[in-house]
């Protein structure tokens, strides 16, 4: 954990950009507003700017602040004055920008094949070895959105039959249900725990052995692989049902040791993909299960358990990663044996979020247990619990995944893309507050200039949140950031031009008289100590300062001017604790 004085801004003021860049941003913001009838998006505008100015890619995070401002201004102009006014302004500054052909983008999700409204059943099937992650949010969103579109149902199924490699975590069941509700706004239609339905899987396994399309294999894994790869049948394959059922009983009674036998599904041994040949359906597992203890000695493997459960729940459509195509093929072969109809199956490609590329649930669990993270809601982690804690909006996250759609193409995106969706959702509801980092006290001198001792500042710059914050300047002592002391003359934002002499600020004018640096400041009378926690590059950065002590409400998200969005975590013991959301 490291402290920061705020010398390296996370965000910068519009005043920090030169006029050329400001004009480019304004051009594209107006263009986007015209094209989309006053519903321009920051992400689209930022993409166009970086397409024109690749040299700005390294400053994308900082540039986005200016983009957000200009997009908001353009959209508000369209709403308040009409789209014609926006067009006229764009024409006056860059007429060529009006000639851009609007790209028509398909929105929403494509139709489900062979779907009947009211009869669609989908499922989301996590392993409860930890809470849901950002990657899981895709499955929750896509399945629940399709269910909504087709008046269907979603089965939340806990695939918890592996107590050895991915052992379930007791708390994770309720965490996942909470995460699901937060992301969708409703409870799952059906909740299933595989570990509670073992008798069903055992019934079908026994049926498979009895009818001769399954068998108990006692070959070593190494020997079976040699036979499989050469398209030769295992010697165990010719056993009759009676012998297989006897071996089955010994497996369940613990007579056969772990690793000494598996139940296989009979397939053709000349299938092109060796992985499909007589694939394993159940194995011996003596590890104690977190929910059912040592009740069972034999457990189904995921491909078998999932296939049986899909049939039992009447699942009509499966949406899964393209890396699971072999699972589809295995399960289809099993369905053919049982004479069942396999669900319609759709696939998506891998989505990599740059900032969270190497995380896995198992890896995070180990790191937490080792004390490297404070818990599953540590703000550096890509869990939904962590993102909720930081203040991300669930609708914004859903919008991101729906906008991405259902494609088999592998995609790599930055967290900034999700942040852009989030900004669009929360900005109009976020009050502004001033947070002065590394504060330095300045005593103002009025210099015989009449000044207002009570200032009223908008809660929102575009007045989308009605009301004001009242600043008391009676004692004329203020805080500014220490770094701003390098300027001999500055403008206190929304107040006055001053000259800094040691620890004094001589007021020169209430009106802005020149292009001096605009700085954020705070009356000492309304300031309270604040600590901002920033997760960055797997580190925790602490910024200390003073924040305006006006309506500090726990769990509210505010925009700290010149800094970014942050969530108020607490306001106890004379300190406001804030958690960084994004710029």
Phi, psi and omega in degrees: 000132180231152178267152178225140177274354182088012180298325176262095185301139170286324175229161179233163178281156175302328180297342180281349180263147178283166187297327180299314181292319178301318180294322178297313180298316181296318179304309184288329177294315177295317179301314180295321179295321178295314184296326186244030171052047177080015179238046179296155182238136181300319182301317179295316180297314180300320179298319179293319180298312182291334174292326178277321184237082180296339179292346180269358184300324180292344180249021186302318182297315180290320181298329183299330178300312179296320178300313180303317181296311183291322177297318178297315179298316181295315179295320179293323176298318179297319182288320187272326185246349179102152184293334179296320179298319178297317179299317181295320178295316179298318179297324182289329183260335181197082184298331180298332182294341179284344185273355181295129178288121179297129176277124179270116182253133175291127180250159179078193183256147177292161182296144173286135178290138175054040180262134177249122182302130181095345183246001184282129175233122179241172179216149171237122193232080178277158168272124184279051176265010176174176178288175180288151179247177177302323177296320177298331183302331177297312180297317178298312184295308185296315181293316181291326179292317176298318179300319179294318182294332185247015183052040184256198182230154172240128174266120170272108185246123176272108178276085189240041182262005177250101181261007184251302182279315180233070184297137179295153177248123187308315184293338187294331181301309180290325177300314182296319177298320177296315180298318179300313181294319178299318185283327185256341184082006180208164176287153172298151180291323180221139175240128183230132171250118183301322182296340178270358186237028183299323181301326179294314180294323178296322179299313181289327176296316180296321177298319180297317179291320183293326183266000170086010176255015170218160179206158176270121182255128179249010177290151173293155180302321181295314181292319179298320181298320178298315179295315182299313183293337178261011178063029178259146180284144174290142179300334180289345188293334186270000180297146178278165182306323181299316180292321179296319180292326176295314177298322179300315179298319180293326176298314183286336180270359178081009179289321177270130185286160178301134179087357184262355180198147172222158173263127181247151175268126180289130173224183173285135182278358178252017177301141183303323180266112182302331182297339181272347185284117178044058185288150184284137183249324180218150180219165177278132181214111185263002179293136179295130180271138185299333185254325185242006175066228184254025185297325185242143177257337180244133182230145178286145169283162191299319183299322179286309182302315181295318180297315180296316183292322176301318178294314182298324182271356179070033180299129181261332183220132176247129176242118187214169178292149182293345176290350180256021178298325177296326177298319177300316182294317178299312184293326176298318177297321178293317179299323178298321177298316182279353181063044176253161176262125183284144180297157170298137184234131177238154185232153170234156177276177181283138173245121179253123173268117189313312187291341184235032188296331189255004183278142169225157181299316179297319179294318178297319180301316179296317181295323178294314179298330179276358177083011181279342172230152185287339180164185182292343177259017175303128188296351177276350186265155180269028177279153176295330177297320178290318181291324174297316180300320180290338177111014178296146181270132184294323179295322178297319180294320177296317180301320179299311183290323178293318178298322178295326175078193182246098182225149178275357179288134174287133186232142175238122182228162177266153174301335179301331178295315177295321178299324179296316176299319182294317179302317181299327181280320192261341190303316184293345180251008183256116175289152178270145175217152177262133176233112181263113181273149180046060190288148176229135183277131175238134175263118181280142172240125187289342175056036180063021175260129180289125181232156174281130179270349175237118179252138174249117179249141179298144173290333179221136185300331179259012177060027177286340170249117184289153176108174184225161167256128181264124178255130181260121181248024187303316184270356174061017174261131183227163171254137165229163179288140183305325182295336181282352179289345180291342177268129179284333178230128179221166171249124173286118187310129176065019182222287190201156168277134178226158171250129182267123175232105185057244179256021179245148175238107183275116180290124182257327182195144173282322177280150176287128186251344183204193184258030179298161182300132174271128180237152175273149186208173185204128174299135181298330184293338181243016184264146178222144179302137181219149178232124179254122177262125185238116172279125182209123177051047179064017175242162174249120178255132179251123174246123180256149180184201178237139183234149179294126186269070181229118178047061177273103186247124182304138178076356174287144173262129178236160171258116176280116183301135181074356183242298181147188181280143178210153179256135177281113182270326179197164178214061185241157174055035176073014181227132173269123179254126184241147176240125181299133174260287174189175181281000000 
